[in-house]
């Protein structure tokens, strides 16, 4: 049991005050996905989309990592094997909590992408409509976040990790968005033990061999402590 692959979602950052998408007070209760998280929405109203991500970027900048982020960083440091963290989150709380080499499959609020030439650079705290690209000067800057209908990042690398996983854990994700929701089955096919750590059962809870329910700041440190205590 020496390679651990972990998938996280908005639930791991909920107790840091960043909220989630599909809980009652979530982002998708206040914004229409098609308006703020699709290329078509951006083309239709770039000001609305830039404002949506500027607000989220500011919230993330003010947020602190919680005990769950810190526990996963501790697992990476103290586990006698690989611990790969794949996140659907675009905040940087895993990194602020000490995690290394986090794979942000849905991009990051910290990144800017040029819709014209593909150049990437650190995003300004507030991105303006028609912000010029520093490489090609086109007024085509956008958040480097993967929108619905776009290809998530690092997929080949992620599937390679899942194929080698001995243990797969999904933390704080509702299992409603693919391809992430399918990772548990990919890992299970490779013989990995699978565990869901979540506040409520996800849409794919039946695919997990083990489930642990409760707030991430309690159940993730408990789970990490058990894993580390069980090492030879
Ligand atoms: N501790 C643990 N889990 C929690 C907590 C908490 N304190 N609070 C909420 N959760 C759980 C909820 O029960 C839910 O299952 O976190 C999950 C959040 O689900 P979503 O809001 O759907 O977020 P996520 O699964 O990350 O969404 C995936 O959808 O909108 C897109 O790109 C966006 O990356 C996002 C993707």
Boltz pocket constraint, residues with backbone or C-beta under 6 A from the ligand:
constraints:
  - pocket:
      binder: B
      contacts: [[A, 8], [A, 9], [A, 10], [A, 11], [A, 12], [A, 14], [A, 15], [A, 20], [A, 21], [A, 22], [A, 23], [A, 26], [A, 88], [A, 89], [A, 106], [A, 146], [A, 171], [A, 172], [A, 173], [A, 174], [A, 175], [A, 176], [A, 177], [A, 197], [A, 198], [A, 199], [A, 200], [A, 201], [A, 202], [A, 214], [A, 215], [A, 216], [A, 217]]
      max_distance: 6.0
